[in-house]
């Protein structure tokens, strides 16, 4: 992958003279934690039990949305009406309860290494997630000790409109005091990629799930890696290109 060409093309499109990288905005599920198989099982079961058609692949295609938006989008598409707040609350609670019966979610392979490399490069790592799963949010510090400042984490509790809207990424820029040419995004989900791109950020995808990589390119990803480990392994070259 010719990093520099990709970066130049991105800058040209955005009208930026230079990238001045200060921050890396990490999505959480499917990037920092290998949690998507569990989310997929839990969401698919809860939605199916409630009368929706919702396969595990549907979960991956909706990944990044808040729980409420996931349910609402399915309700509008399948029943032609928005979901009631009561249904949203019931299903979100049921999903979290099922999720909590699963084994402890492991860190994504290569994630700790990558976040450490980012920090050692003098950059600020931040988290931008559509998640509202307290279990996982509570495990960030234990799994990534002293790497993420509490004020540098955006969750579904902080925004009205989650991914694919750019709002979570724009809020992260605001919280960190960064401009769009000062940060990049690392995402695994098509809607997360859409959100990063809509915020005007260079967006790198790690295809850690079952989707075809073309889905991520079509969502607008500037680069697609096969794993988080692959980004970590080539971080030095990528950083050199990002610094121009
Ligand atoms: Mg994700």
Boltz pocket constraint, residues with backbone or C-beta under 6 A from the ligand:
constraints:
  - pocket:
      binder: B
      contacts: [[A, 27], [A, 28], [A, 29], [A, 30], [A, 31], [A, 63], [A, 64], [A, 187], [A, 188], [A, 189], [A, 192]]
      max_distance: 6.0
